[in-house]
Amino acid sequence: MRQIDEEAIRSHADIRFRSEYHYALFEYYRSAKILKRLEWEEVPVQGRVLDAGCGSGGIAVSFAEECELAVGLDIKNKFGDAGRKLASERGIRNAAFVQGDGTALPFESASFDLVLSHSVLEHVESGERYLEECHRVLRSGGILFLQTPPYLSFAGSHLSRLRVPIPIHLLLPRSWAFRLNFAIARKRPQWLKEPRESNTFKLKAERGEIKEDDLIQKVTVTRVHRWLEKAGFELVREERHVSGFFTRNLPSPLRRFLEENSFTQNVVISNLELLLRKSKP
């Protein structure tokens, strides 16, 4: 199993928005963390693997090195000049890419042993339908590895971080917060924390392009669990990662209270990580 290279992840993260190919490289190196997590949970990475929302395709290329066949699917053809190029450079022939809708997967039922969903759920039209489709294409006993951020968290807002950590996504309606974030990128980019090549708002503003809001689904902890239960998944393991801001600045008792409250947990939890199984009949 490939080792996690933190230096490579950081260096590629800093330039990941330079192009889709650069983002694919970032995904490729970062995916070692997913592989390690699956190894810890004793989930075999073998057979057929689907990355259901593959973006630039780096994760699919990474998993192809470990399994029989890795398929990356995305509604946009970001992988055309990125994932395919990366696979070719690394001599990988068992990675395939398909343009398609995650809420209507173009695969037969029980086609895959493992399905990956990394920061996808918040971008689909129907989270419920997407998870039902992930369940359908898994074989009996197959595993879904799901990661998604609650939309009220800093990470889940999909907005640039301000150098002064003002939570505009909590203080303003979504459409206002998004427009304000983009206006700051155009007129006061120095107020934003991330470097330009790891910040789509800055790059779009520099190029005179419009940044579209691609946050479609308002993910909450409760909502995700409801969707998963309706889809028929069995929960194997759940990890709730708290934002570093709250870890550093709040006393443990208060932080635990906020994590357990059904509303505030969606603010302090930056990422939900779930391991789920399609139950055998």
C-alpha positions as CSV (number, residue, x, y, z in Angstrom):
1,M,0.0,0.0,0.0
2,R,1.4,3.4,-1.0
3,Q,2.7,5.6,1.8
4,I,1.4,9.1,2.5
5,D,3.7,11.8,1.2
6,E,2.7,14.9,3.2
7,E,5.3,17.1,1.4
8,A,4.0,16.1,-2.0
9,I,0.4,16.7,-0.9
10,R,1.3,20.2,0.3
11,S,3.3,21.2,-2.7
12,H,0.6,20.0,-5.1
13,A,-2.2,21.6,-3.0
14,D,-0.5,25.0,-3.4
15,I,-0.8,24.9,-7.2
16,R,-3.8,22.6,-7.6
17,F,-5.9,25.2,-9.5
18,R,-3.3,25.9,-12.1
19,S,-5.0,23.4,-14.4
20,E,-7.1,20.3,-14.2
21,Y,-3.9,18.3,-14.7
22,H,-2.4,19.9,-11.6
23,Y,-5.6,19.1,-9.7
24,A,-5.4,15.5,-10.8
25,L,-1.9,15.3,-9.4
26,F,-3.1,16.7,-6.1
27,E,-5.9,14.1,-6.0
28,Y,-3.5,11.4,-6.8
29,Y,-1.1,12.1,-3.9
30,R,-3.9,13.0,-1.5
31,S,-5.7,9.7,-2.2
32,A,-3.0,7.8,-0.3
33,K,-4.9,8.9,2.8
34,I,-8.0,7.2,1.6
35,L,-6.1,4.1,0.8
36,K,-4.5,4.1,4.2
37,R,-7.9,4.6,5.9
38,L,-9.3,1.6,4.0
39,E,-6.3,-0.4,5.0
40,W,-6.8,0.5,8.7
41,E,-10.4,-0.6,8.4
42,E,-9.3,-3.9,6.7
43,V,-11.3,-3.1,3.5
44,P,-9.6,-4.8,0.6
45,V,-9.0,-2.5,-2.4
46,Q,-9.5,-5.1,-5.2
47,G,-11.8,-6.0,-8.0
48,R,-13.8,-3.1,-9.5
49,V,-13.7,0.4,-8.0
50,L,-15.9,3.4,-8.9
51,D,-15.0,7.0,-8.1
52,A,-18.5,8.4,-8.4
53,G,-17.7,12.1,-8.9
54,C,-14.0,11.8,-10.0
55,G,-13.4,15.5,-10.9
56,S,-10.0,15.6,-12.6
57,G,-9.5,11.8,-12.2
58,G,-6.4,11.6,-9.9
59,I,-8.1,9.4,-7.3
60,A,-9.2,6.9,-10.0
61,V,-5.7,6.7,-11.4
62,S,-4.3,6.1,-7.9
63,F,-6.8,3.3,-7.1
64,A,-6.1,1.7,-10.5
65,E,-2.6,0.9,-9.2
66,E,-4.2,-1.2,-6.4
67,C,-7.2,-2.9,-8.1
68,E,-8.4,-4.8,-11.2
69,L,-10.3,-1.8,-12.7
70,A,-10.9,1.7,-11.5
71,V,-13.6,3.8,-13.2
72,G,-13.9,7.5,-12.7
73,L,-17.2,9.2,-13.5
74,D,-18.1,12.9,-13.5
75,I,-20.8,15.0,-14.9
76,K,-18.2,17.3,-16.5
77,N,-15.3,16.1,-18.6
78,K,-12.6,17.4,-16.3
79,F,-10.7,14.2,-16.6
80,G,-10.2,14.3,-20.4
81,D,-6.9,16.2,-20.4
82,A,-6.0,15.4,-16.8
83,G,-6.8,11.9,-15.5
84,R,-6.2,10.3,-18.8
85,K,-2.9,12.1,-19.3
86,L,-1.8,11.1,-15.8
87,A,-2.8,7.5,-16.4
88,S,-0.9,7.4,-19.6
89,E,2.3,9.0,-18.0
90,R,2.2,6.3,-15.3
91,G,1.6,3.4,-17.7
92,I,-1.8,2.6,-16.2
93,R,-4.2,0.8,-18.5
94,N,-6.8,-0.3,-16.1
95,A,-8.3,3.2,-15.4
96,A,-11.4,4.2,-17.4
97,F,-13.3,7.4,-17.4
98,V,-17.0,8.0,-18.2
99,Q,-18.9,11.3,-18.4
100,G,-22.2,10.8,-16.7
101,D,-24.6,11.8,-13.9
102,G,-24.1,10.4,-10.4
103,T,-27.8,10.4,-9.8
104,A,-28.3,8.1,-12.8
105,L,-25.2,5.9,-13.0
106,P,-24.8,4.3,-16.4
107,F,-23.8,0.9,-14.9
108,E,-25.5,-2.3,-14.2
109,S,-26.6,-3.2,-10.7
110,A,-24.0,-4.9,-8.5
111,S,-21.1,-3.8,-10.9
112,F,-18.6,-2.7,-8.3
113,D,-16.8,-3.9,-5.1
114,L,-16.0,-0.4,-3.8
115,V,-17.5,3.0,-4.5
116,L,-15.7,6.2,-3.5
117,S,-17.4,9.5,-2.9
118,H,-15.0,12.3,-2.0
119,S,-16.5,15.8,-1.6
120,V,-19.2,15.0,-4.2
121,L,-22.5,14.9,-2.2
122,E,-22.7,18.6,-1.8
123,H,-22.5,19.1,-5.6
124,V,-25.3,16.8,-6.8
125,E,-29.0,17.7,-7.5
126,S,-30.4,15.0,-5.2
127,G,-28.3,13.6,-2.4
128,E,-30.9,10.9,-1.8
129,R,-30.9,9.7,-5.4
130,Y,-27.1,9.8,-5.6
131,L,-26.7,7.5,-2.6
132,E,-29.4,5.2,-3.9
133,E,-27.5,4.8,-7.1
134,C,-24.2,4.2,-5.2
135,H,-26.1,1.4,-3.3
136,R,-27.5,0.0,-6.5
137,V,-24.2,-0.4,-8.3
138,L,-22.4,-2.1,-5.4
139,R,-22.4,-5.8,-5.1
140,S,-23.8,-7.4,-2.0
141,G,-21.3,-6.8,0.8
142,G,-19.6,-4.0,-1.1
143,I,-18.3,-0.8,0.5
144,L,-19.1,2.9,0.0
145,F,-16.4,5.3,1.3
146,L,-18.0,8.7,1.7
147,Q,-16.6,12.0,2.7
148,T,-18.6,15.2,2.7
149,P,-18.5,18.5,4.7
150,P,-21.6,20.0,6.3
151,Y,-22.5,23.2,4.4
152,L,-22.4,25.5,7.5
153,S,-18.7,24.6,8.3
154,F,-15.8,26.7,7.0
155,A,-14.8,23.8,4.6
156,G,-18.4,23.0,3.6
157,S,-19.2,26.6,2.6
158,H,-16.7,26.3,-0.3
159,L,-15.8,29.9,0.1
160,S,-12.3,31.5,0.5
161,R,-11.0,31.9,4.0
162,L,-10.5,35.5,5.1
163,R,-7.3,36.4,6.8
164,V,-9.5,37.7,9.6
165,P,-11.7,34.6,10.2
166,I,-15.1,36.3,9.8
167,P,-17.7,33.6,9.1
168,I,-19.6,35.4,6.4
169,H,-21.3,32.2,5.4
170,L,-23.1,32.2,8.7
171,L,-23.8,35.9,8.9
172,L,-25.2,36.4,5.4
173,P,-27.6,34.5,3.1
174,R,-25.7,32.0,0.8
175,S,-26.1,34.1,-2.4
176,W,-24.9,37.3,-0.6
177,A,-21.9,35.5,1.0
178,F,-20.8,34.0,-2.3
179,R,-21.0,37.3,-4.2
180,L,-19.2,39.1,-1.4
181,N,-16.4,36.5,-1.4
182,F,-16.0,36.9,-5.2
183,A,-16.0,40.7,-4.9
184,I,-13.2,40.6,-2.3
185,A,-11.2,38.3,-4.7
186,R,-11.6,40.9,-7.4
187,K,-10.9,44.1,-5.4
188,R,-9.1,43.0,-2.2
189,P,-7.4,39.7,-2.9
190,Q,-4.9,40.3,-0.2
191,W,-7.7,39.9,2.3
192,L,-8.0,36.2,1.3
193,K,-5.9,33.6,3.1
194,E,-5.1,31.1,0.4
195,P,-2.4,31.6,-2.2
196,R,-3.7,32.4,-5.7
197,E,-3.0,29.0,-7.3
198,S,-4.9,27.2,-4.5
199,N,-7.9,29.7,-4.7
200,T,-10.4,29.5,-7.6
201,F,-11.9,32.9,-6.5
202,K,-8.6,34.7,-7.0
203,L,-7.7,33.0,-10.3
204,K,-11.2,33.5,-11.8
205,A,-11.1,37.2,-10.8
206,E,-7.6,37.7,-12.3
207,R,-8.8,36.1,-15.6
208,G,-11.9,38.2,-15.7
209,E,-14.0,35.1,-15.5
210,I,-17.2,34.5,-13.5
211,K,-17.1,32.1,-10.6
212,E,-20.3,30.0,-10.5
213,D,-21.6,28.7,-7.1
214,D,-21.4,24.9,-7.4
215,L,-22.6,24.2,-3.9
216,I,-26.0,22.7,-4.7
217,Q,-26.8,20.4,-1.8
218,K,-27.1,21.7,1.8
219,V,-25.4,18.8,3.6
220,T,-26.1,18.3,7.3
221,V,-25.2,15.4,9.6
222,T,-28.8,14.5,10.1
223,R,-29.7,14.7,6.4
224,V,-26.8,12.5,5.4
225,H,-27.8,9.8,7.9
226,R,-31.4,10.0,6.7
227,W,-30.4,9.6,3.1
228,L,-28.1,6.7,3.9
229,E,-30.7,4.8,5.9
230,K,-33.3,5.2,3.1
231,A,-30.7,4.0,0.5
232,G,-30.3,0.8,2.6
233,F,-26.7,1.2,3.7
234,E,-25.3,-0.3,6.9
235,L,-23.0,2.0,8.9
236,V,-19.6,0.4,9.5
237,R,-17.7,3.4,10.8
238,E,-18.1,7.1,11.2
239,E,-15.5,9.8,11.9
240,R,-16.5,13.4,12.5
241,H,-13.5,15.8,12.0
242,V,-13.8,19.1,13.8
243,S,-12.5,22.2,12.2
244,G,-9.0,23.2,13.4
245,F,-10.3,26.7,14.3
246,F,-12.7,25.3,16.9
247,T,-10.2,22.7,18.1
248,R,-7.6,25.5,18.8
249,N,-9.9,28.1,20.2
250,L,-12.6,26.4,22.3
251,P,-12.3,24.5,25.5
252,S,-13.0,20.7,25.2
253,P,-16.3,20.7,27.1
254,L,-17.8,23.5,25.0
255,R,-16.5,21.9,21.8
256,R,-18.1,18.5,22.6
257,F,-21.4,20.2,23.4
258,L,-21.4,22.0,20.0
259,E,-20.4,18.7,18.2
260,E,-23.4,16.9,19.8
261,N,-26.0,19.6,19.2
262,S,-28.0,18.9,16.1
263,F,-27.6,22.4,14.7
264,T,-24.2,23.6,15.8
265,Q,-22.5,20.3,14.8
266,N,-22.9,21.4,11.2
267,V,-20.8,24.4,12.0
268,V,-17.9,22.8,13.9
269,I,-17.6,19.6,12.0
270,S,-15.5,20.2,8.9
271,N,-15.8,16.7,7.4
272,L,-17.9,13.6,7.7
273,E,-16.1,10.4,6.9
274,L,-18.3,7.3,6.7
275,L,-17.6,3.7,5.8
276,L,-20.8,1.9,4.7
277,R,-21.7,-1.5,3.5
278,K,-24.4,-2.8,1.2
279,S,-25.9,-5.5,3.4
280,K,-26.0,-9.1,2.2
281,P,-29.5,-10.5,1.6
